[in-house]
Amino acid sequence: MHGARILIIDDDQHVFDNVRDLLADLAHHVDWAKLPEEGLRNAIQSKPDVILLDINMPGMDGLKVCRHLKETEATRDIPVLFLTVERNLSSLARALDCGGSDYIIKPCSEIDLRARVRAALRTKQMIDLLKQQARIDALTGLSNRAALDSALSSALAAHERLGQPFALLMLDVDHFKDINDTHGHGVGDDLLREVAAALRVRCRPYDAPCRYGGDEFAIVLGQTEGDHAERAATRILESIRKIHLPGARKEMKLSCSGGLASTTELPAGFSAEEAVKAADEALYRAKQTGRDRLHTTKPARR
């Protein structure tokens, strides 16, 4: 919890100073926004772990601010604790109905404030853990399809704003059904885990290896394109060929087919869906022309 960030949205500086002092040891940052609009901007930009929100503020009241927070993807999972002098139960119920997690009566009791904020921080930690687990493939430990979509969207946004290159590599384990039929599904699962381990070793910190589904994998290769991306993809295929499975009933040759789509070959203004389609079509050509090879979106040489 010591690395936590707390945002206080309250137009009374005395309240901020008091709450900040009481929570100083629970959070790494305690930020203050005096106005509701400022608080919304701060929450979206800094994504605090907990928001303490005054119900009664000039302009936009705390209930409306809370509804905005819960309707915004970047902030909807942040616990909101209302700060209020209100003791009317129906008013407090409205605060909870609009998305608040809890409320704290002002003036704040140190014991009450700290207990409720600690509970909110634990809730946020659990939410973050569940979100992380929801993006992990249970069998291989790699990121899953949802995480790939997110990584691809981020790479595309960086390409559009800053011109940063990237490439998308799609991989398919060759003859995976035959491997399952011959050696058993346990060996097939071991094989997928070994491929995932090879990808983790070979990929750089700014690459994003994922299990796409079944025996398919995908990697967003960051900060590279063209021939450099092709060489990186070739090294990945080579590392997969070196995998040895001691549990197999007989020696097997393991390989993957690969399809690579790079920002140098994709059309201007391409979408994430078009990048996936291009890499998938290149993968299909690799499988159709004999497997155990890499195809790219570059025009064929004459």
SULDAQUI-V74874 format. One record per residue. N is the residue number from 1. RES is the residue in three letters. OMEGA is omega in degrees with one decimal (NA if undefined). Layout:
# SULDAQUI-V74874
n=N res=RES omega=OMEGA
n=N res=RES omega=OMEGA
This chain:
# SULDAQUI-V74874
n=1 res=MET omega=-174.5
n=2 res=HIS omega=176.7
n=3 res=GLY omega=-173.9
n=4 res=ALA omega=175.2
n=5 res=ARG omega=179.4
n=6 res=ILE omega=177.3
n=7 res=LEU omega=176.2
n=8 res=ILE omega=176.8
n=9 res=ILE omega=-175.5
n=10 res=ASP omega=-176.5
n=11 res=ASP omega=-178.8
n=12 res=ASP omega=-177.6
n=13 res=GLN omega=178.3
n=14 res=HIS omega=177.4
n=15 res=VAL omega=179.4
n=16 res=PHE omega=-177.8
n=17 res=ASP omega=-178.6
n=18 res=ASN omega=-178.6
n=19 res=VAL omega=179.0
n=20 res=ARG omega=-178.9
n=21 res=ASP omega=-178.8
n=22 res=LEU omega=-176.1
n=23 res=LEU omega=-171.9
n=24 res=ALA omega=-176.6
n=25 res=ASP omega=-179.7
n=26 res=LEU omega=-173.7
n=27 res=ALA omega=176.6
n=28 res=HIS omega=177.9
n=29 res=HIS omega=169.3
n=30 res=VAL omega=-176.5
n=31 res=ASP omega=-177.9
n=32 res=TRP omega=170.5
n=33 res=ALA omega=-176.0
n=34 res=LYS omega=-176.5
n=35 res=LEU omega=-178.7
n=36 res=PRO omega=-179.0
n=37 res=GLU omega=177.0
n=38 res=GLU omega=179.1
n=39 res=GLY omega=177.8
n=40 res=LEU omega=178.9
n=41 res=ARG omega=-179.4
n=42 res=ASN omega=-178.2
n=43 res=ALA omega=-178.8
n=44 res=ILE omega=-177.0
n=45 res=GLN omega=-172.5
n=46 res=SER omega=179.9
n=47 res=LYS omega=179.9
n=48 res=PRO omega=179.7
n=49 res=ASP omega=178.5
n=50 res=VAL omega=175.3
n=51 res=ILE omega=172.3
n=52 res=LEU omega=-167.4
n=53 res=LEU omega=176.3
n=54 res=ASP omega=179.5
n=55 res=ILE omega=-174.0
n=56 res=ASN omega=177.8
n=57 res=MET omega=179.2
n=58 res=PRO omega=177.6
n=59 res=GLY omega=-178.1
n=60 res=MET omega=-178.1
n=61 res=ASP omega=-174.6
n=62 res=GLY omega=179.4
n=63 res=LEU omega=179.0
n=64 res=LYS omega=176.9
n=65 res=VAL omega=-179.7
n=66 res=CYS omega=178.8
n=67 res=ARG omega=176.1
n=68 res=HIS omega=179.9
n=69 res=LEU omega=-177.1
n=70 res=LYS omega=177.9
n=71 res=GLU omega=-178.2
n=72 res=THR omega=-173.5
n=73 res=GLU omega=-175.1
n=74 res=ALA omega=-173.3
n=75 res=THR omega=-170.9
n=76 res=ARG omega=-179.5
n=77 res=ASP omega=-179.8
n=78 res=ILE omega=177.9
n=79 res=PRO omega=178.4
n=80 res=VAL omega=175.4
n=81 res=LEU omega=-179.7
n=82 res=PHE omega=170.3
n=83 res=LEU omega=-173.6
n=84 res=THR omega=170.4
n=85 res=VAL omega=-177.3
n=86 res=GLU omega=177.1
n=87 res=ARG omega=178.9
n=88 res=ASN omega=-173.1
n=89 res=LEU omega=179.7
n=90 res=SER omega=176.9
n=91 res=SER omega=177.9
n=92 res=LEU omega=178.0
n=93 res=ALA omega=176.9
n=94 res=ARG omega=178.9
n=95 res=ALA omega=178.8
n=96 res=LEU omega=-179.2
n=97 res=ASP omega=-178.3
n=98 res=CYS omega=174.1
n=99 res=GLY omega=178.5
n=100 res=GLY omega=179.6
n=101 res=SER omega=-175.6
n=102 res=ASP omega=176.2
n=103 res=TYR omega=-179.9
n=104 res=ILE omega=-178.7
n=105 res=ILE omega=174.9
n=106 res=LYS omega=0.6
n=107 res=PRO omega=-169.7
n=108 res=CYS omega=169.3
n=109 res=SER omega=-177.8
n=110 res=GLU omega=-177.7
n=111 res=ILE omega=-178.6
n=112 res=ASP omega=-178.9
n=113 res=LEU omega=-175.5
n=114 res=ARG omega=179.9
n=115 res=ALA omega=-178.0
n=116 res=ARG omega=177.7
n=117 res=VAL omega=176.4
n=118 res=ARG omega=178.8
n=119 res=ALA omega=178.9
n=120 res=ALA omega=177.8
n=121 res=LEU omega=176.6
n=122 res=ARG omega=177.4
n=123 res=THR omega=179.9
n=124 res=LYS omega=177.0
n=125 res=GLN omega=179.7
n=126 res=MET omega=177.5
n=127 res=ILE omega=-179.5
n=128 res=ASP omega=179.9
n=129 res=LEU omega=179.9
n=130 res=LEU omega=178.1
n=131 res=LYS omega=178.5
n=132 res=GLN omega=-179.6
n=133 res=GLN omega=179.8
n=134 res=ALA omega=-179.2
n=135 res=ARG omega=-179.1
n=136 res=ILE omega=174.6
n=137 res=ASP omega=-172.9
n=138 res=ALA omega=-175.8
n=139 res=LEU omega=-171.0
n=140 res=THR omega=-175.7
n=141 res=GLY omega=175.2
n=142 res=LEU omega=171.1
n=143 res=SER omega=-178.1
n=144 res=ASN omega=-175.6
n=145 res=ARG omega=179.3
n=146 res=ALA omega=179.0
n=147 res=ALA omega=176.6
n=148 res=LEU omega=179.1
n=149 res=ASP omega=179.5
n=150 res=SER omega=-179.9
n=151 res=ALA omega=179.7
n=152 res=LEU omega=177.6
n=153 res=SER omega=178.9
n=154 res=SER omega=179.1
n=155 res=ALA omega=179.7
n=156 res=LEU omega=178.7
n=157 res=ALA omega=178.4
n=158 res=ALA omega=177.3
n=159 res=HIS omega=-177.8
n=160 res=GLU omega=-176.3
n=161 res=ARG omega=-170.0
n=162 res=LEU omega=-178.4
n=163 res=GLY omega=-179.0
n=164 res=GLN omega=-178.6
n=165 res=PRO omega=171.0
n=166 res=PHE omega=176.1
n=167 res=ALA omega=177.6
n=168 res=LEU omega=178.8
n=169 res=LEU omega=174.4
n=170 res=MET omega=-178.2
n=171 res=LEU omega=176.9
n=172 res=ASP omega=179.7
n=173 res=VAL omega=-177.4
n=174 res=ASP omega=174.6
n=175 res=HIS omega=-175.5
n=176 res=PHE omega=178.9
n=177 res=LYS omega=178.3
n=178 res=ASP omega=178.9
n=179 res=ILE omega=177.4
n=180 res=ASN omega=-178.1
n=181 res=ASP omega=-176.1
n=182 res=THR omega=-170.7
n=183 res=HIS omega=-179.5
n=184 res=GLY omega=-176.8
n=185 res=HIS omega=176.5
n=186 res=GLY omega=177.0
n=187 res=VAL omega=177.0
n=188 res=GLY omega=177.6
n=189 res=ASP omega=177.3
n=190 res=ASP omega=179.5
n=191 res=LEU omega=-179.8
n=192 res=LEU omega=177.5
n=193 res=ARG omega=179.2
n=194 res=GLU omega=175.8
n=195 res=VAL omega=178.5
n=196 res=ALA omega=178.7
n=197 res=ALA omega=178.2
n=198 res=ALA omega=178.5
n=199 res=LEU omega=-179.8
n=200 res=ARG omega=-179.4
n=201 res=VAL omega=-173.8
n=202 res=ARG omega=-175.1
n=203 res=CYS omega=178.3
n=204 res=ARG omega=-177.9
n=205 res=PRO omega=-177.9
n=206 res=TYR omega=169.6
n=207 res=ASP omega=-179.5
n=208 res=ALA omega=177.8
n=209 res=PRO omega=-177.1
n=210 res=CYS omega=167.4
n=211 res=ARG omega=-174.7
n=212 res=TYR omega=-179.7
n=213 res=GLY omega=179.6
n=214 res=GLY omega=179.2
n=215 res=ASP omega=178.2
n=216 res=GLU omega=176.6
n=217 res=PHE omega=177.3
n=218 res=ALA omega=179.5
n=219 res=ILE omega=168.9
n=220 res=VAL omega=-179.9
n=221 res=LEU omega=-175.1
n=222 res=GLY omega=172.2
n=223 res=GLN omega=177.8
n=224 res=THR omega=178.8
n=225 res=GLU omega=173.7
n=226 res=GLY omega=-176.8
n=227 res=ASP omega=179.3
n=228 res=HIS omega=177.3
n=229 res=ALA omega=179.9
n=230 res=GLU omega=178.5
n=231 res=ARG omega=178.0
n=232 res=ALA omega=178.9
n=233 res=ALA omega=179.3
n=234 res=THR omega=178.4
n=235 res=ARG omega=178.1
n=236 res=ILE omega=178.4
n=237 res=LEU omega=179.0
n=238 res=GLU omega=-179.3
n=239 res=SER omega=178.1
n=240 res=ILE omega=178.9
n=241 res=ARG omega=-177.2
n=242 res=LYS omega=-178.2
n=243 res=ILE omega=177.6
n=244 res=HIS omega=-179.7
n=245 res=LEU omega=-177.8
n=246 res=PRO omega=-178.3
n=247 res=GLY omega=-178.3
n=248 res=ALA omega=-178.2
n=249 res=ARG omega=175.4
n=250 res=LYS omega=-178.7
n=251 res=GLU omega=179.1
n=252 res=MET omega=174.2
n=253 res=LYS omega=-177.6
n=254 res=LEU omega=177.6
n=255 res=SER omega=175.4
n=256 res=CYS omega=167.6
n=257 res=SER omega=-176.5
n=258 res=GLY omega=173.4
n=259 res=GLY omega=-173.0
n=260 res=LEU omega=173.2
n=261 res=ALA omega=-175.1
n=262 res=SER omega=-179.4
n=263 res=THR omega=178.4
n=264 res=THR omega=-176.8
n=265 res=GLU omega=-179.9
n=266 res=LEU omega=-177.9
n=267 res=PRO omega=178.4
n=268 res=ALA omega=178.6
n=269 res=GLY omega=-178.4
n=270 res=PHE omega=178.3
n=271 res=SER omega=176.5
n=272 res=ALA omega=179.3
n=273 res=GLU omega=178.7
n=274 res=GLU omega=177.0
n=275 res=ALA omega=178.7
n=276 res=VAL omega=-179.5
n=277 res=LYS omega=-179.6
n=278 res=ALA omega=178.7
n=279 res=ALA omega=180.0
n=280 res=ASP omega=177.5
n=281 res=GLU omega=176.6
n=282 res=ALA omega=176.5
n=283 res=LEU omega=178.9
n=284 res=TYR omega=178.8
n=285 res=ARG omega=178.7
n=286 res=ALA omega=179.6
n=287 res=LYS omega=-178.1
n=288 res=GLN omega=-177.2
n=289 res=THR omega=172.0
n=290 res=GLY omega=-179.6
n=291 res=ARG omega=180.0
n=292 res=ASP omega=-179.1
n=293 res=ARG omega=179.4
n=294 res=LEU omega=170.6
n=295 res=HIS omega=179.8
n=296 res=THR omega=178.7
n=297 res=THR omega=178.6
n=298 res=LYS omega=176.0
n=299 res=PRO omega=179.7
n=300 res=ALA omega=177.7
n=301 res=ARG omega=178.0
n=302 res=ARG omega=NA
